Amino acid sequence: MTNLIAALDTPSLEEGLGLVDKLGDSVEWFKVGSRLFCLSGPTAVRELKKRGKKVFLDLKFHDIPNTVANAVEAVAGSGADMVNVHALGGSEMMRAAAGAAKKSNPEPLIIAVTVLTSMNDDSLREALGSEAPCAPETHAPRLAEMAKNSGMDGVVCSAWEIEAIRRVAGDDFKLIVPGIRPSGTDIGDQKRVATPAMATEKGADFIVVGRPIYAARNPAEAANAITAEIARATKQ
């Protein structure tokens, strides 16, 4: 079953918690990103845990192995259920992060980011400085395989790479899919997008949805509609 993660991309913790309260039991998982964490720190995680929620702490650590290990150990201690690093940090960095996560009780899922869903062929080629063909659908599976071999529990990827990643990483490897836009909604700065149904049918373990929920006139209704779409796609 695909799980919905609602992104708390709000300008304050007060607004974020207000959204959580509006959503009530319709959403179990919430993403705390760099904006909210920079504003509120571990308090954001603790307040969500007080409300019985699960937390994906999306800080995308990318630094030398020791620095990342220390950061992962620190945020794991905050009670986050899932934390992430950038796969481009390399195998040594990911192994250090995985080892640090194991020191926490309970142990959070440790996830690696492959290729941001805001990137396409051209922006990825520019970032990597390559003149050769450089497509996310080939680059992401390579990073995912490296992540699995480094002890990661899963990766962040777009829906378009799910099938290729499953072939190299297997069915137990967690796939967290952002860039989700229900039909008819604005894609914003995303490039490799998918509907909740498409991501579910391809085998996403989690989908991350931000603006279509928090910017909706009725966030709970929007979240329930996405959950219903997931349920219909799961039965097909």
Backbone bond lengths (Angstrom), bond angles and torsions (degrees), N, CA, C in turn:
res aa  C-N    CA-C-N  psi(-1)  N-CA   C-N-CA  omega(-1)  CA-C   N-CA-C  phi
1 M - - - 1.463 - - 1.530 109.58 -
2 T 1.302 117.14 131.31 1.457 122.23 177.47 1.531 109.42 -77.59
3 N 1.328 116.22 133.18 1.459 121.92 179.84 1.521 110.58 -100.42
4 L 1.322 116.62 141.60 1.454 122.45 176.95 1.527 110.06 -90.89
5 I 1.331 116.00 129.43 1.465 122.58 171.19 1.517 107.30 -113.26
6 A 1.326 117.70 121.55 1.459 121.80 176.61 1.520 108.90 -91.59
7 A 1.333 115.77 128.99 1.464 120.79 -179.24 1.521 110.67 -83.82
8 L 1.321 115.61 125.97 1.470 120.68 177.54 1.526 108.87 -90.25
9 D 1.316 116.68 66.51 1.466 120.99 179.48 1.523 109.85 -88.23
10 T 1.313 115.25 59.33 1.466 121.65 -176.48 1.529 109.81 -105.47
11 P 1.346 117.36 157.02 1.469 120.32 -177.31 1.522 114.73 -78.15
12 S 1.322 118.06 -2.26 1.460 120.29 177.71 1.522 109.42 -156.41
13 L 1.325 115.42 157.32 1.454 120.30 176.98 1.522 110.35 -65.59
14 E 1.312 117.20 -37.31 1.468 120.82 179.63 1.533 110.55 -58.54
15 E 1.339 116.68 -45.82 1.460 119.89 178.46 1.521 111.10 -67.02
16 G 1.338 116.36 -38.26 1.455 120.00 178.87 1.513 112.09 -61.96
17 L 1.314 116.10 -45.97 1.462 119.96 179.80 1.527 111.24 -68.63
18 G 1.334 116.15 -31.63 1.458 119.26 174.74 1.518 111.11 -62.47
19 L 1.352 116.24 -39.64 1.460 120.39 176.73 1.523 110.70 -65.55
20 V 1.327 116.77 -41.94 1.466 120.77 178.20 1.522 110.36 -58.14
21 D 1.312 116.20 -44.23 1.466 120.23 -179.60 1.532 111.50 -66.49
22 K 1.333 117.19 -36.73 1.462 120.42 177.34 1.530 111.05 -65.26
23 L 1.334 115.68 -38.15 1.465 119.97 -178.03 1.520 111.92 -74.20
24 G 1.326 117.34 -28.57 1.461 120.92 176.19 1.510 113.03 54.99
25 D 1.327 115.68 -131.67 1.458 120.99 -177.38 1.526 113.51 -80.36
26 S 1.330 117.85 -0.60 1.467 119.69 -177.08 1.528 112.29 -73.79
27 V 1.349 117.44 -19.09 1.465 121.37 179.18 1.521 109.12 -135.23
28 E 1.337 115.63 130.73 1.470 120.90 177.96 1.531 111.89 -97.79
29 W 1.340 116.59 -38.05 1.465 122.30 -175.11 1.524 110.76 -101.65
30 F 1.353 115.69 139.62 1.460 121.06 175.88 1.524 110.02 -133.28
31 K 1.325 115.38 143.13 1.463 121.50 176.71 1.516 109.68 -99.19
32 V 1.319 115.84 126.26 1.461 122.36 171.86 1.525 106.59 -105.57
33 G 1.335 116.23 115.08 1.458 120.87 -178.26 1.514 112.44 -97.41
34 S 1.336 114.70 -171.62 1.462 120.07 -173.77 1.528 112.70 -64.94
35 R 1.339 117.35 -35.46 1.469 119.24 -179.34 1.518 111.74 -61.93
36 L 1.322 116.67 -52.74 1.458 120.10 -177.37 1.523 111.22 -68.72
37 F 1.333 116.73 -36.12 1.466 119.25 -179.79 1.525 110.76 -68.68
38 C 1.343 117.16 -37.64 1.466 119.29 177.19 1.524 111.55 -65.68
39 L 1.326 117.00 -31.63 1.452 121.18 178.96 1.528 113.03 -77.93
40 S 1.341 115.69 -38.09 1.470 119.49 -169.37 1.515 114.89 -122.37
41 G 1.326 117.52 -15.62 1.447 120.51 179.60 1.521 113.25 64.02
42 P 1.329 117.35 -154.61 1.467 121.26 -178.19 1.522 114.38 -60.26
43 T 1.332 117.12 -15.99 1.467 119.91 178.07 1.522 110.60 -57.86
44 A 1.343 117.03 -36.90 1.465 120.60 179.37 1.520 110.67 -59.89
45 V 1.309 116.30 -43.09 1.467 120.48 179.18 1.519 110.32 -66.22
46 R 1.319 116.69 -46.96 1.466 120.30 -177.59 1.523 111.75 -61.60
47 E 1.332 117.29 -39.96 1.463 120.11 -179.31 1.536 111.19 -66.36
48 L 1.312 116.54 -37.06 1.470 119.87 176.59 1.524 110.73 -67.39
49 K 1.322 116.88 -40.85 1.468 120.36 179.65 1.532 110.37 -65.54
50 K 1.325 117.71 -34.89 1.466 120.44 176.26 1.520 111.52 -60.46
51 R 1.341 115.48 -30.46 1.464 120.53 -179.38 1.526 112.00 -88.75
52 G 1.320 116.30 8.30 1.455 120.59 177.26 1.518 114.49 77.19
53 K 1.337 117.18 21.24 1.454 121.24 -177.48 1.532 111.56 -96.77
54 K 1.334 115.31 160.98 1.457 121.69 173.66 1.521 108.50 -101.43
55 V 1.326 116.07 143.98 1.463 121.00 -170.13 1.522 111.76 -122.35
56 F 1.343 114.33 125.61 1.465 122.18 169.21 1.522 105.94 -99.72
57 L 1.335 116.38 109.86 1.459 121.31 -179.23 1.530 108.02 -91.40
58 D 1.317 115.09 104.13 1.463 122.68 -170.04 1.524 110.15 -99.16
59 L 1.345 116.35 79.52 1.461 121.24 -178.14 1.529 112.34 -109.34
60 K 1.318 118.23 -9.85 1.473 123.37 171.58 1.530 112.58 50.61
61 F 1.321 116.81 56.63 1.465 120.13 -178.79 1.529 111.18 -60.36
62 H 1.331 115.75 137.56 1.470 121.90 179.37 1.522 106.74 -153.01
63 D 1.339 115.71 98.82 1.461 121.16 -175.93 1.520 107.57 -160.53
64 I 1.326 117.15 -170.06 1.458 119.14 177.36 1.531 108.97 -66.57
65 P 1.339 117.77 154.01 1.473 120.46 -172.38 1.521 114.87 -52.86
66 N 1.315 118.76 -44.99 1.456 120.42 -176.54 1.521 111.22 -65.58
67 T 1.316 117.05 -40.77 1.467 120.96 179.40 1.526 110.98 -63.70
68 V 1.334 116.70 -43.60 1.463 120.62 179.46 1.521 110.74 -66.44
69 A 1.336 117.20 -41.14 1.461 120.22 178.87 1.521 110.83 -59.65
70 N 1.327 116.94 -43.77 1.463 120.51 179.81 1.529 111.13 -64.94
71 A 1.333 116.18 -39.63 1.464 119.84 179.79 1.528 110.97 -66.45
72 V 1.332 116.69 -43.12 1.470 120.52 179.43 1.522 110.49 -63.56
73 E 1.323 116.77 -42.99 1.465 119.37 178.69 1.531 111.18 -61.47
74 A 1.328 116.05 -38.07 1.466 119.83 -179.34 1.524 111.65 -67.64
75 V 1.340 117.36 -47.62 1.471 118.85 -176.79 1.522 111.61 -74.55
76 A 1.324 117.15 -28.26 1.466 119.11 175.87 1.521 109.88 -63.49
77 G 1.311 116.27 -34.94 1.451 120.82 178.25 1.511 113.64 -68.41
78 S 1.345 116.57 -15.18 1.470 119.87 179.18 1.524 111.90 -76.72
79 G 1.346 116.72 -14.14 1.454 120.64 -179.69 1.511 114.33 105.25
80 A 1.344 118.13 4.06 1.462 121.29 178.64 1.528 110.25 -60.33
81 D 1.320 115.91 141.03 1.469 121.27 -178.85 1.525 112.55 -89.89
82 M 1.336 116.62 -18.34 1.455 122.12 179.95 1.525 108.14 -151.01
83 V 1.334 116.91 132.60 1.466 121.73 176.98 1.519 107.98 -131.82
84 N 1.335 116.31 159.73 1.464 117.26 -178.01 1.518 113.54 -137.21
85 V 1.335 112.99 160.54 1.462 123.40 176.60 1.526 106.98 -134.11
86 H 1.335 117.06 169.35 1.460 120.64 175.70 1.524 109.71 -89.52
87 A 1.337 116.81 126.91 1.465 120.72 178.21 1.519 111.60 -60.25
88 L 1.334 117.57 -28.83 1.461 120.60 179.97 1.524 112.57 -65.98
89 G 1.331 117.35 -8.98 1.461 119.99 173.71 1.519 112.52 -69.16
90 G 1.337 116.87 -15.81 1.454 120.92 175.63 1.521 114.88 98.04
91 S 1.331 114.43 167.26 1.462 121.17 -175.87 1.521 113.00 -61.98
92 E 1.323 117.21 -43.55 1.465 119.98 -177.81 1.528 110.74 -61.96
93 M 1.337 115.99 -42.24 1.456 119.51 179.30 1.526 110.92 -65.03
94 M 1.337 117.29 -42.67 1.462 120.06 -179.65 1.522 111.52 -67.15
95 R 1.319 118.37 -37.96 1.471 120.04 176.97 1.529 110.36 -63.02
96 A 1.330 116.54 -39.79 1.468 120.11 178.33 1.528 110.42 -64.64
97 A 1.329 116.50 -40.33 1.469 120.18 178.79 1.518 111.18 -65.22
98 A 1.337 116.90 -43.38 1.464 120.69 179.55 1.522 110.78 -62.53
99 G 1.317 116.81 -40.78 1.462 120.63 178.61 1.519 111.67 -64.48
100 A 1.332 116.72 -38.74 1.462 120.46 179.54 1.522 111.15 -67.74
101 A 1.332 116.91 -38.62 1.470 120.28 179.62 1.526 111.23 -62.52
102 K 1.319 116.54 -34.78 1.468 121.16 -177.84 1.526 112.55 -68.63
103 K 1.320 117.33 -13.74 1.461 120.44 179.05 1.528 111.94 -79.36
104 S 1.334 115.94 -13.02 1.463 119.83 -176.69 1.522 110.60 -92.12
105 N 1.313 116.35 146.86 1.466 122.05 177.01 1.536 108.75 -132.44
106 P 1.361 116.96 111.57 1.453 127.48 4.72 1.532 111.63 -75.79
107 E 1.310 115.06 154.96 1.453 121.41 -177.30 1.532 110.64 -80.63
108 P 1.343 118.26 125.22 1.464 119.68 179.34 1.530 111.11 -78.41
109 L 1.320 115.70 157.95 1.461 119.81 169.17 1.524 107.68 -67.03
110 I 1.330 116.58 135.99 1.456 121.17 177.86 1.527 107.87 -113.13
111 I 1.326 116.26 121.13 1.456 123.72 -167.62 1.524 109.79 -122.41
112 A 1.333 117.09 145.52 1.465 121.47 177.62 1.525 110.47 -111.63
113 V 1.307 116.13 136.52 1.462 122.07 176.26 1.527 108.63 -82.62
114 T 1.333 116.51 129.87 1.473 119.75 178.69 1.528 109.81 -90.49
115 V 1.333 117.00 -87.44 1.469 121.56 179.67 1.524 107.94 -122.72
116 L 1.315 116.95 126.31 1.459 121.26 -178.76 1.528 110.69 -57.35
117 T 1.329 116.17 142.11 1.465 119.82 -178.62 1.530 112.17 -72.95
118 S 1.316 117.49 -6.04 1.468 120.90 174.27 1.526 111.50 -85.27
119 M 1.345 116.95 -2.56 1.467 121.08 -176.68 1.526 110.82 -105.14
120 N 1.333 115.20 147.48 1.460 121.86 172.44 1.525 108.64 -124.49
121 D 1.328 117.75 -168.00 1.467 121.03 -177.63 1.526 111.70 -55.74
122 D 1.328 116.83 -46.63 1.463 120.71 -175.14 1.521 112.15 -66.68
123 S 1.334 117.12 -45.80 1.465 119.00 -178.21 1.525 111.55 -70.11
124 L 1.329 117.84 -32.40 1.461 120.32 177.02 1.528 110.34 -68.55
125 R 1.333 116.86 -42.37 1.465 120.79 178.00 1.523 110.54 -61.87
126 E 1.331 116.40 -41.53 1.465 120.49 178.48 1.531 110.81 -62.58
127 A 1.335 116.70 -43.50 1.465 120.81 -177.76 1.526 111.93 -65.91
128 L 1.319 115.94 -37.52 1.467 120.28 -176.72 1.521 112.57 -87.63
129 G 1.338 116.43 -10.72 1.461 119.69 179.45 1.507 112.91 67.46
130 S 1.329 116.72 36.84 1.459 121.14 -176.05 1.522 110.56 -113.37
131 E 1.334 116.31 137.27 1.461 121.11 174.09 1.520 110.89 -89.86
132 A 1.338 115.96 -14.21 1.466 120.72 -179.33 1.521 109.46 -77.75
133 P 1.337 117.58 159.91 1.475 119.93 175.24 1.526 110.58 -54.18
134 C 1.303 116.60 132.18 1.467 120.88 -175.57 1.521 108.13 -143.01
135 A 1.317 116.65 90.49 1.460 121.55 -175.11 1.529 110.48 -105.14
136 P 1.327 117.86 141.60 1.466 120.22 177.38 1.520 112.83 -54.95
137 E 1.340 118.00 -36.40 1.464 119.85 -176.43 1.524 113.60 -67.87
138 T 1.336 117.82 -15.79 1.465 120.25 173.48 1.527 111.36 -103.37
139 H 1.324 116.53 -32.66 1.465 120.83 -178.08 1.525 111.43 -73.88
140 A 1.347 117.53 -42.19 1.466 121.03 -177.39 1.532 113.16 -61.71
141 P 1.353 119.71 -45.08 1.464 118.78 177.91 1.533 113.11 -62.07
142 R 1.329 117.26 -35.42 1.466 119.38 177.80 1.521 110.47 -63.79
143 L 1.332 116.54 -44.12 1.465 120.11 177.84 1.525 111.14 -66.00
144 A 1.336 117.10 -36.60 1.465 120.59 179.27 1.527 111.21 -64.55
145 E 1.317 116.30 -41.94 1.467 119.19 178.56 1.526 110.23 -63.45
146 M 1.329 116.70 -41.67 1.463 120.85 177.03 1.525 110.45 -62.79
147 A 1.335 116.32 -40.03 1.461 120.35 179.56 1.525 111.53 -63.54
148 K 1.318 116.82 -44.99 1.462 119.50 179.37 1.523 110.90 -61.66
149 N 1.316 116.45 -43.33 1.470 120.48 -179.78 1.526 112.44 -67.57
150 S 1.334 116.15 -16.25 1.463 120.97 179.64 1.524 112.89 -96.36
151 G 1.339 116.95 2.04 1.459 120.09 176.42 1.509 115.64 98.06
152 M 1.346 117.52 8.52 1.453 119.83 176.79 1.536 110.52 -70.89
153 D 1.321 116.34 150.83 1.470 121.60 177.31 1.524 112.37 -84.49
154 G 1.324 117.03 -16.58 1.453 120.49 -178.81 1.505 110.33 176.58
155 V 1.328 115.84 -171.97 1.458 120.95 179.93 1.523 110.94 -139.01
156 V 1.311 114.24 160.52 1.459 122.31 167.44 1.524 106.94 -94.46
157 C 1.326 116.53 129.07 1.459 121.12 -178.84 1.514 108.73 -152.28
158 S 1.324 116.97 169.10 1.456 119.07 173.71 1.526 108.93 -84.43
159 A 1.317 115.83 164.75 1.469 120.05 179.19 1.517 111.91 -61.68
160 W 1.321 116.49 -26.32 1.459 120.72 -175.59 1.523 112.89 -71.41
161 E 1.326 117.76 -16.24 1.473 120.76 179.69 1.527 113.30 -103.43
162 I 1.325 117.76 -1.51 1.460 120.74 -173.44 1.519 112.33 -55.55
163 E 1.311 117.73 -52.12 1.467 120.56 -174.04 1.523 111.60 -62.89
164 A 1.337 117.15 -42.02 1.464 120.21 179.49 1.518 111.09 -66.20
165 I 1.342 117.42 -37.21 1.465 120.33 179.41 1.527 110.28 -69.72
166 R 1.323 117.57 -39.00 1.471 119.68 177.33 1.529 110.80 -58.24
167 R 1.314 116.83 -36.11 1.477 119.53 -178.23 1.520 111.86 -65.72
168 V 1.328 118.08 -32.28 1.463 119.91 -177.71 1.525 112.80 -98.87
169 A 1.344 117.74 -19.83 1.468 120.04 -174.04 1.519 114.40 -117.15
170 G 1.329 118.88 -14.14 1.457 120.79 176.45 1.511 114.36 88.60
171 D 1.322 115.18 172.80 1.458 121.89 -173.46 1.530 113.75 -79.28
172 D 1.337 117.94 -20.17 1.463 119.75 -177.72 1.528 112.82 -85.94
173 F 1.311 116.45 -9.41 1.463 122.20 -179.61 1.528 108.65 -76.73
174 K 1.327 117.76 126.11 1.461 121.91 -175.01 1.532 110.93 -75.60
175 L 1.327 115.63 132.26 1.462 121.03 177.40 1.517 109.42 -117.17
176 I 1.322 115.62 118.01 1.457 123.18 -178.97 1.529 106.84 -106.65
177 V 1.310 116.93 121.25 1.462 121.16 -169.30 1.531 111.20 -118.29
178 P 1.343 116.90 108.72 1.467 120.86 171.42 1.532 109.47 -89.38
179 G 1.323 117.00 -165.64 1.454 119.85 -179.28 1.515 112.33 66.96
180 I 1.323 116.12 32.13 1.471 121.06 -178.52 1.523 109.20 -94.60
181 R 1.314 115.01 127.41 1.452 120.98 178.47 1.524 109.55 -136.05
182 P 1.333 118.32 114.78 1.465 119.61 173.24 1.526 110.25 -56.92
183 S 1.307 117.44 152.56 1.463 121.87 -178.75 1.524 110.81 -53.56
184 G 1.334 114.81 134.10 1.458 119.94 176.41 1.505 115.35 88.30
185 T 1.350 118.82 0.20 1.464 120.40 179.33 1.521 110.41 -99.88
186 D 1.324 116.20 158.04 1.463 122.87 -177.89 1.528 109.80 -69.87
187 I 1.346 116.86 135.66 1.468 119.34 -178.46 1.524 111.88 -84.39
188 G 1.343 118.33 -11.15 1.461 120.85 177.41 1.516 111.92 59.34
189 D 1.357 116.93 -131.22 1.463 120.64 -177.82 1.530 112.89 -92.71
190 Q 1.309 116.24 10.03 1.461 120.12 178.36 1.536 110.10 -81.81
191 K 1.337 115.86 151.04 1.470 120.28 178.09 1.523 111.80 -119.82
192 R 1.328 117.66 -42.93 1.466 120.46 -179.04 1.527 107.48 -102.02
193 V 1.328 116.52 85.04 1.460 121.78 -173.17 1.525 111.13 -105.32
194 A 1.319 115.24 166.01 1.471 121.96 177.30 1.516 108.21 -155.04
195 T 1.312 116.12 158.30 1.464 120.88 173.95 1.529 109.16 -81.49
196 P 1.323 118.01 161.93 1.472 119.96 175.18 1.520 112.05 -56.37
197 A 1.332 117.27 -39.67 1.466 120.56 -179.30 1.518 111.43 -64.30
198 M 1.324 116.59 -44.72 1.463 120.02 -179.26 1.526 111.10 -61.48
199 A 1.335 116.85 -47.09 1.464 120.37 -179.68 1.523 111.12 -62.18
200 T 1.319 116.28 -39.51 1.468 120.89 178.89 1.523 110.96 -65.10
201 E 1.310 116.65 -47.39 1.466 120.98 -178.87 1.522 111.82 -61.97
202 K 1.333 116.99 -33.00 1.456 120.29 -179.80 1.528 112.48 -79.06
203 G 1.354 116.27 -16.73 1.462 118.96 174.40 1.511 116.74 110.98
204 A 1.335 118.13 25.48 1.466 120.45 176.36 1.527 110.18 -64.87
205 D 1.323 116.67 138.84 1.463 120.76 173.89 1.525 110.81 -82.84
206 F 1.324 116.15 -34.92 1.454 122.74 178.04 1.526 108.65 -138.30
207 I 1.327 116.90 144.08 1.459 120.82 166.97 1.516 108.03 -119.45
208 V 1.327 115.67 142.36 1.461 121.47 -178.90 1.523 108.17 -109.20
209 V 1.319 116.07 124.19 1.463 121.48 -177.34 1.525 108.84 -127.47
210 G 1.337 116.08 126.26 1.450 120.58 -179.40 1.507 112.97 -110.39
211 R 1.346 115.70 -90.24 1.463 121.47 -173.48 1.531 115.02 -52.94
212 P 1.330 119.40 -41.65 1.471 118.03 -179.57 1.530 113.60 -60.66
213 I 1.343 117.00 -18.65 1.464 120.45 176.43 1.517 110.93 -98.55
214 Y 1.349 117.54 -57.20 1.460 117.91 -171.54 1.525 113.37 -72.19
215 A 1.347 117.17 -22.42 1.464 119.64 178.42 1.530 112.55 -93.83
216 A 1.331 116.89 0.22 1.465 120.58 -178.65 1.528 110.99 -73.76
217 R 1.327 115.95 151.31 1.465 120.64 177.23 1.525 110.26 -61.35
218 N 1.329 115.73 -37.35 1.467 121.47 177.46 1.525 107.50 -128.43
219 P 1.344 118.06 92.32 1.464 120.68 -175.39 1.526 114.17 -57.83
220 A 1.329 117.65 -39.29 1.463 120.03 -179.55 1.519 110.83 -64.80
221 E 1.315 116.37 -40.11 1.466 120.40 178.09 1.516 110.73 -64.64
222 A 1.342 116.88 -40.78 1.466 121.30 178.39 1.528 110.54 -64.01
223 A 1.332 116.85 -44.11 1.465 120.52 178.95 1.518 111.57 -64.08
224 N 1.324 116.98 -42.04 1.465 120.16 179.01 1.522 111.95 -64.66
225 A 1.330 116.93 -34.63 1.462 120.50 177.70 1.525 110.53 -65.71
226 I 1.324 116.66 -39.58 1.468 120.70 177.96 1.528 110.21 -66.77
227 T 1.324 116.61 -43.49 1.464 120.39 178.11 1.523 111.18 -61.22
228 A 1.325 116.89 -39.51 1.458 120.89 177.90 1.527 111.09 -65.57
229 E 1.332 116.51 -37.97 1.470 120.25 177.23 1.519 110.74 -64.98
230 I 1.330 116.83 -39.46 1.458 121.18 175.90 1.518 110.63 -61.31
231 A 1.328 116.60 -45.24 1.468 120.94 -178.82 1.525 111.27 -62.25
232 R 1.322 117.11 -42.09 1.472 120.10 179.32 1.528 110.54 -64.90
233 A 1.321 116.71 -41.44 1.474 120.51 -179.24 1.529 110.84 -68.38
234 T 1.323 116.64 -32.31 1.475 120.56 -179.99 1.517 110.62 -67.01
235 K 1.330 118.09 -34.96 1.472 122.25 -177.61 1.516 112.97 -75.83
236 Q 1.328 117.38 -18.84 1.467 120.52 -176.07 1.522 111.90 -73.62
